[in-house]
Amino acid sequence: MLPYLDPHQPNQEFPPLSEAFTDPDGLLAAGGCLSVQRLINAYANGIFPWYSEEDPLLWWSPDPRLVIFPDQLHISKSLQKTIRKQRFHISYDKAFIDVIAACSNPRADEAGTWLSPEMQIAYTELHQQGYAHSIEVWSDNKLVGGLYGVAIGQMFFGESMFHTQTDASKIAFVTLVQQLTAWGYQLIDCQVHSNHLVSLGAQEIPRTHFISLLKQYRELAPNKQAWQT
């Protein structure tokens, strides 16, 4: 039976990750709440929320885990060429609400979105508390791509990205990885397999290895200039 978390106890511990389902992969618990306290506790322990509007709040910790080590970022020749053209302007934390709203738009092959209004409110509060961040890609003063995620210690947990112009989300990701490297971040969590991210250098590692790295890096402070651009 799937463990159910008390929505009135944000400090309640999650079940051990060893108890996560293998089918569906990584499903760990249901219920709880989306408070800042609960979300930070989740990410700090390798867990994240993901659910459809018609589902209860679900918590996941898949095995294996898709991650990218910053020094293994791969930029294709065609993407390098696009970057050199400097057609886009990049910013950080300038339009978080707009980025998360754009990420919530259903994809062409999807009927709905997992980024419900409740989720958007929760991550916006995380942003206001200094934990969630966005990177924006602009063209002619129009937001054409971006992504957002959660930063704890020297870990960045990517959540979602979007683009309305070709390569805009890739440029957001590449620029972010390069900036995170300069800020002293050690690992970027990409959650689950994605051909898009694998093409940029992401790889799958066992959950036990991911948790070991997470426990190490979540306690280390990044560069003091992080997110102050």
N, C-alpha and C positions, 0 to 999 in steps of 0.2 A: 504494500500500500504506500502511496506517495505521502511523505510527511507533510503536514500542514502547519505553517507558521502563524503565530498569533499576531494579527495586525496591530495590536495595542502594545506589543513588546518589541520595539526596534532593536533592543540589545540581545534578544534571544539568539542563541547560537544556531548556525546552520548544521544540518546533519553532516557527518563525515563524508568527504568526497568519495571515499571508497564505496559508499552506498548509492552513488548516482547510477541511474539506469544505463544500460547499454543500448536499449531500444525503447524509446528514442535516446540517442546518444547524449549522455550528460545531464539528463533531467534529474534534478536533485530534490526539489521541494516546490510546494505551492503555497499561495497565500502571503501573509505578511503585509508590508507596506512599502512605499517608495520614498520614505523619509531620507534626508541626507545621511543620517546616522546609519540606517539600514543599508543604503547603497554603498557607502564607503566601506562598511564592514564586509559587504559582499565582494567588492572589487579587491580589497586587501587580502581576501582569501581565495581568489581565483574563481569567483562566481559572478554571474551577470543575469539580469532579468531579460526575458524575451517571451512575448505572448501576443496573440491576436486579441482584438477587442472582444470577441465572443468567448474567450478563454479566461480562466482565473489567472492571477499573477503567477508566473512560473519562473523558476530559478534554475540556471544551467551551469555545468562545468564539464565541457566535453573532453573526451580523450580519444585521439590526440588533440593537441592545441596548435592552432596556426599562429606563428609569431614571426617577427622579423628582427634580426639582429642588425642594428643600424649600419655596421660596416659591411653587411652583405646586400645592401640595396643594389638592385640592378636597374640601370636606365638604358633602354634600347637606343640604338642609333637614331631611329626616327623620333623618339621622344626627346633626345638630346637636341636634335635639330629644332624641334618645336620650342623648347626652352630657350635656345639661343636667339630665337626671333623676338623674344621679350614682348609678346603680344598681350601678356596678362600682367596685372598688378596683384600682389599678394599682401594680405593683411592677417592679423591675428586678433581674435576676440573683439572684432569691430562690429560684427553682425551675427552674434550667436543665435539669437531668436530667428533670424531669417534663414540661417543655415539649417537649423533643426527643423524648421517648417518645410524647407525644400527637401530635406531628407525624408520627411514623412509622406511626400507625394508618392502614390502607388507607382511602381515600375510598370513598364509596358506589358510585361508578362505576368503581372500580379493583379489580383482583384481588389486587394485592400492594403492596409499598412499596419505594421506592428507598432509604429510610433503614434500611439493614441494621444489625445489631448492630455490625459493623465501623465503619460510618460514625458511629454514635452514640458509640462509644468515641473515635473520632478527634476529633469536635467537642467532646466533653466535655473532652478533653485541651487543645484549643484554648481552651476556657473557663477551665480551670485556669491556663493560661498568660497569661490576660488579653486574648485576642484575640476570642473568641466571647462573645456576650452574648444575654440573653433579656429579653423584656418579658412580664409575666404579667398577666392579667385575672382578677379574682376576684369571685365572687358568693356571699355568705354563707359566706366562708372556703373556697369550693370553686373550684378552677382551671377556668375555663370558656372560656378563650381565651388566645392568646399567639403569639409568633413568636420566631425566633432568627436571628442572622446574625453576620457577621465584621466587625470594625472595624479599619481600617488608616489612620492619618493622619486626614484629614477625609473619609474615604470609609466608607460602611457598605454591606456586601454582604448583602442580605436572602436568606435561604435557604428558610425554610418557615414556614407559619403554620397555626393550627388554631382551631376554635371548637366549642363544644358548646351555646352559646346564640346566638341571633340577634344579629348585629352585633358579637359579641365580638372577632373577628379584625380587623374594620374599626377598632374602637376601639383595639385594640393598635397597629395601623399608624399611625393618625392621631396618637395620643399619642406614639408613638416619633418620628415625623417632626417634630412640634412640639418635642420634647425635644432631638432632634439639632440642630435649628436653633439652639436656645438654647446648645448646646454648641459651636457653630461648625462643624458638618459642612456640606459643600458639595454632596454628591451621594449618592444612594442607588441602588445597583444592584439592579434587580428581575429581571435575567437575560433572560427571554423574555416574549412577549406574554401578557397575562392580562386578560380583560375586567374582572375584579374590581379589579385594580390601576389599569387605565386609568380606571375610574370615579372613582378617588381622585386622579387627576391625573398618573399615569405616562404616559410617552411613549417612542416608539422613536427612537433616534438611530443614525447610522452607527457601526459598530465603530471606525473610525478616529477619530471625534470622541470616543467614549467613552474610548479609550486615551489620547488627548491630555489629556483632563480627569483621568483616573486618574493619569497621570504627574505632573501638577501637584499634585493634592490628597493623594496618598499620602505626600508629603514634609512636609506641614504638620500641626502638632500641633493637636488640638482643645482646647477649654476644659479647664483643669486639673481642673474639677469633674466632667468626664464620667465616668459610670458609678460615681459615688460617692454616689448618692442613697440 
